[in-house]
Amino acid sequence: MVERDARCLAALAEIANHYPGRLEIVEGDALEVDLAKLVGEARPARVCANLPYHIATALLVRWLETEPWPPWFDRLT
């Protein structure tokens, strides 16, 4: 999970602690983070997001224009 708002990190870390190995929190800007690199060998990944309105289109276009195809993800939700 990529989260830009530092105020949310403690609460997200608490959730991640309840699900060891299933949720990784990355502090950063989703427009700048290389998600394919984060996913690494754990492919295909699933993108599940509640996108902020002002960056939703930019992120979706970026994900859908991923090269090479097929992408590093198998679903966008």
C-alpha positions in Angstrom: 0.0 0.0 0.0 1.3 3.4 -0.9 0.3 6.2 1.4 1.3 9.9 1.1 -0.3 11.2 4.2 2.0 10.6 7.2 -0.9 11.1 9.6 -2.3 7.7 8.4 0.8 5.7 8.7 0.5 4.7 12.3 -3.1 3.4 11.8 -2.1 1.5 8.7 0.9 0.0 10.5 -1.5 -1.3 13.1 -3.6 -3.0 10.5 -0.6 -4.5 8.8 0.6 -5.9 12.1 -2.7 -7.9 12.3 -1.9 -9.5 8.9 1.8 -10.3 8.9 3.2 -10.7 5.4 0.0 -9.6 3.7 0.2 -5.8 3.8 3.2 -3.7 3.3 2.9 0.1 3.8 5.1 2.3 1.6 5.3 6.0 2.5 5.3 7.9 -0.8 3.4 9.5 -3.6 1.6 7.0 -5.9 2.4 9.2 -8.9 6.2 8.8 -8.2 6.5 5.3 -6.8 7.6 2.5 -9.2 4.9 -0.1 -8.4 6.3 -2.7 -10.8 9.6 -2.5 -8.9 7.8 -2.9 -5.5 5.9 -5.9 -6.7 9.1 -7.5 -7.9 8.7 -11.3 -8.4 5.3 -11.4 -6.7 3.4 -11.2 -10.0 0.8 -10.8 -11.0 -0.3 -8.2 -8.4 -3.7 -6.8 -7.8 -4.3 -3.1 -7.6 -7.0 -2.2 -5.2 -7.3 1.6 -4.7 -9.4 4.4 -3.4 -7.9 7.0 -5.7 -8.0 10.7 -4.9 -10.0 12.4 -7.6 -7.3 14.7 -8.8 -4.8 11.9 -9.5 -7.1 9.0 -10.5 -6.9 9.6 -14.3 -3.1 10.0 -14.2 -2.6 6.8 -12.3 -5.1 4.7 -14.4 -3.4 5.9 -17.6 0.0 5.1 -16.3 -1.1 1.6 -15.3 -2.9 0.9 -18.5 0.1 2.1 -20.6 2.5 -0.2 -18.8 5.1 -1.8 -21.1 5.7 -4.6 -21.8 2.2 -6.0 -21.9 0.8 -8.1 -20.1 1.4 -5.8 -17.1 2.7 -6.6 -13.6 -0.9 -6.6 -12.4 -3.9 -8.8 -13.2 -6.7 -6.6 -11.8 -7.5 -3.0 -11.1 -10.2 -2.5 -8.6 
